[in-house]
Amino acid sequence: MTIVMMIVTDRFSYAQIIKFVKKNSNLDNIVLQCSLVMKFTNLIPNEPNKEVPTDTQFKEGHTIGAVTVAKDYLFIKKGLKTFFVAYASAERIFRRVRRLHANICCGDGDIEVEYLVVTHEGRECIEVTLPGKKAAQILMEEIRQAAPALETTAPKRAQDPKEGGTA
């Protein structure tokens, strides 16, 4: 007897499903058709636009590290979740570089770590680590092409009054 089952999942691999079904049934021939349906979480919680992107929009995008640049959306994988943000609803998407002090075998040094930051209404929604400087530059260029009206520079920091600036 052969049974064909259609399983829709985003948590288990094909091998894990086969193992589970064979362990919990006495069937000889099992044919499984698995299709991956991803769940996307909106990065901006109370956004008026309730449209959720589709799997095809995610798959058509270009992925660099944990970030996928699609036509209308930016997808970010963080942990087990995949977040999305529409370019129209993001206030600013920019690159941040942090210098981390490191004690290396041949002395002290600084390591530059690249981050992608998404802001909405003046607050940072997410900060994700990028694979390197060249990848960050390519990613920012793709975001500028996908959303030319979007602000892609870091906001100006307020200067400290002690340093001669205004608060």
Secondary structure, 3 states (H helix, E strand, C coil): CEEEEEEEECCCCHHHHHHHHHHCCCCCEEEEEEEECCCEEECCCCCCCCCCCCHHHHHHCEEECCEEECCCEEEEEECCEEEEEECCCCCEEEEEEEEEEEEECCEEEEEEEEEEEEEECCEEEEEEECCCHHHHHHHHHHHHHHCCCCECCCCCCCCCHHHCCCC
